[in-house]
Amino acid sequence: MQHTENRPACRQGKNPNVNLQLTHHTTAPQPQRLKFFHGTTWQSACSIHDRGFIPSQSGCLGEGTYVAREDKARRFAELRAMETGGYGGLVELLVTVRNPKYVIANDYHWQSEGYDACRAERTSASTNIEWCIRDPSAIEVIRIETVYG
């Protein structure tokens, strides 16, 4: 990130060396198990715990399940608690990704390019890192926590 911030040609996509594939895989990528969180209302957290995720149909990374680091997800759960006058829910997750795409900002094409997850450094809706997971079956719910607004 600092590299592109200090080099306008890279930021504008004019550097031919940016986004080159750094490694050549002759076999399928190894799965990675990553810990994430999802912030929502308490009712939705209970539903996710019992029945799993229903992917969002829209967002800055397109259709999928949006997850983040704990601090961002907790803030989101606190906001939902204040909006509803009830409680928020923080869902702790383990996510298996095999072929993630890493982007700087909004990206609506990663799924059609064969990726199973997308990590955005920021989006038009958030200045914080977030992930979108294509397949909800790649997400394991570890626990849910009540969050107060």
Backbone torsions as a table, in degrees:
resi	resn	phi	psi	omega
1	MET	NA	-46.4	-178.7
2	GLN	-62.6	-35.6	179.1
3	HIS	-56.6	-50.4	-177.4
4	THR	-72.3	-30.3	177.9
5	GLU	-65.3	-32.0	-178.1
6	ASN	-91.5	-3.9	-177.2
7	ARG	-132.2	96.1	-176.7
8	PRO	-55.2	-34.3	-179.2
9	ALA	-63.3	-37.8	178.4
10	CYS	-69.9	-41.9	-178.7
11	ARG	-62.6	-33.2	-178.0
12	GLN	-91.0	5.2	177.1
13	GLY	75.6	20.8	-177.8
14	LYS	-94.9	-5.1	-179.9
15	ASN	-89.1	118.9	-176.6
16	PRO	-67.4	-12.4	-178.5
17	ASN	-91.5	-7.2	-179.4
18	VAL	-77.9	139.6	177.2
19	ASN	67.6	24.2	172.3
20	LEU	-72.9	147.4	175.9
21	GLN	-70.9	124.9	-174.5
22	LEU	-87.2	-26.5	179.8
23	THR	-131.9	155.0	177.3
24	HIS	-111.0	118.4	-179.3
25	HIS	-95.7	125.6	174.5
26	THR	-97.3	-11.5	176.2
27	THR	-124.7	169.1	179.1
28	ALA	-64.0	142.9	178.6
29	PRO	-58.5	145.3	178.0
30	GLN	-76.2	139.0	179.1
31	PRO	-66.8	145.4	175.4
32	GLN	-116.2	136.9	175.1
33	ARG	-103.0	116.9	-175.4
34	LEU	-119.0	142.7	178.8
35	LYS	-94.0	126.9	179.0
36	PHE	-136.3	177.5	177.7
37	PHE	-137.7	158.0	177.2
38	HIS	-134.7	124.9	179.5
39	GLY	-101.9	135.1	-176.2
40	THR	-160.6	-165.7	173.7
41	THR	-78.5	162.2	178.5
42	TRP	-63.1	-41.9	179.3
43	GLN	-60.1	-44.3	179.0
44	SER	-66.6	-38.3	178.2
45	ALA	-61.0	-42.3	177.8
46	CYS	-63.5	-41.6	178.4
47	SER	-63.8	-42.6	177.8
48	ILE	-62.1	-42.5	179.8
49	HIS	-60.7	-41.6	-176.3
50	ASP	-81.3	-37.5	-170.8
51	ARG	-122.8	-5.7	-178.1
52	GLY	88.9	-178.9	-176.3
53	PHE	-85.0	145.6	166.3
54	ILE	-109.6	115.5	-175.6
55	PRO	-59.6	143.7	173.0
56	SER	-65.3	146.3	179.6
57	GLN	-89.6	-11.2	-179.6
58	SER	-148.0	169.9	179.9
59	GLY	151.7	176.6	-176.1
60	CYS	-70.6	-12.6	176.2
61	LEU	-118.8	15.8	177.6
62	GLY	83.7	-159.6	-176.8
63	GLU	-72.3	138.7	177.1
64	GLY	152.6	-172.6	179.0
65	THR	-103.1	124.4	-176.3
66	TYR	-92.9	128.6	-179.7
67	VAL	-134.4	161.7	-176.2
68	ALA	-154.9	-178.1	172.8
69	ARG	-68.4	165.1	-175.4
70	GLU	-60.2	-44.0	-175.9
71	ASP	-61.5	-43.4	179.7
72	LYS	-67.5	-44.8	-179.6
73	ALA	-64.2	-38.4	178.8
74	ARG	-64.6	-42.8	177.3
75	ARG	-60.0	-40.8	179.5
76	PHE	-64.3	-42.3	178.3
77	ALA	-64.7	-39.9	177.4
78	GLU	-62.8	-41.5	177.9
79	LEU	-62.2	-43.8	179.2
80	ARG	-63.4	-37.1	178.1
81	ALA	-63.4	-44.8	-179.9
82	MET	-66.2	-39.5	-178.9
83	GLU	-65.4	-37.4	-175.1
84	THR	-94.2	-13.0	-175.8
85	GLY	73.3	13.4	180.0
86	GLY	-119.3	-133.0	-179.4
87	TYR	-117.0	152.6	171.9
88	GLY	-96.2	168.6	177.8
89	GLY	-131.8	132.1	175.6
90	LEU	-109.6	120.8	-177.4
91	VAL	-105.7	120.4	177.1
92	GLU	-90.7	135.7	-170.8
93	LEU	-133.4	154.8	162.5
94	LEU	-116.9	127.1	-176.0
95	VAL	-120.5	132.6	176.1
96	THR	-99.6	120.3	175.9
97	VAL	-122.9	142.7	180.0
98	ARG	-113.7	-34.5	-173.1
99	ASN	-142.5	72.5	-178.3
100	PRO	-81.7	150.2	173.1
101	LYS	-106.0	137.1	179.3
102	TYR	-110.1	123.0	-177.0
103	VAL	-129.1	163.1	178.4
104	ILE	-83.2	-40.4	-174.3
105	ALA	-144.6	-163.3	-177.8
106	ASN	-44.0	140.8	176.9
107	ASP	-150.9	122.5	-178.6
108	TYR	-109.9	7.5	-173.3
109	HIS	-113.6	-6.3	-172.7
110	TRP	-59.1	-36.6	-179.3
111	GLN	-67.1	-41.4	179.5
112	SER	-71.1	-14.5	177.4
113	GLU	-90.7	1.6	174.9
114	GLY	94.7	8.4	179.2
115	TYR	-84.9	152.1	178.3
116	ASP	-102.1	-7.7	178.3
117	ALA	-156.1	157.5	177.5
118	CYS	-137.5	132.1	178.1
119	ARG	-113.6	120.6	178.8
120	ALA	-106.5	132.4	176.9
121	GLU	-61.7	-37.9	175.4
122	ARG	-160.4	166.1	175.8
123	THR	-135.8	176.3	177.7
124	SER	-67.5	-16.6	179.3
125	ALA	-100.5	-11.9	-175.0
126	SER	-153.5	143.6	175.8
127	THR	-93.6	4.3	-178.7
128	ASN	-107.3	154.1	177.9
129	ILE	-60.7	136.8	171.1
130	GLU	-144.8	157.9	179.7
131	TRP	-118.4	151.3	170.2
132	CYS	-125.3	128.1	-177.1
133	ILE	-106.5	126.7	-174.9
134	ARG	-66.7	-50.4	-171.5
135	ASP	-109.7	117.2	-178.8
136	PRO	-62.8	-19.3	177.9
137	SER	-71.1	-10.8	175.9
138	ALA	-83.1	-0.5	-174.7
139	ILE	-112.2	125.5	176.1
140	GLU	-110.7	124.6	177.8
141	VAL	-80.6	125.2	179.0
142	ILE	-90.6	-49.9	-179.6
143	ARG	-164.7	165.2	172.3
144	ILE	-123.0	151.7	-178.0
145	GLU	-133.5	137.5	175.0
146	THR	-73.7	134.4	178.7
147	VAL	-121.7	132.5	-179.3
148	TYR	-98.9	141.5	-176.2
149	GLY	-82.6	NA	NA
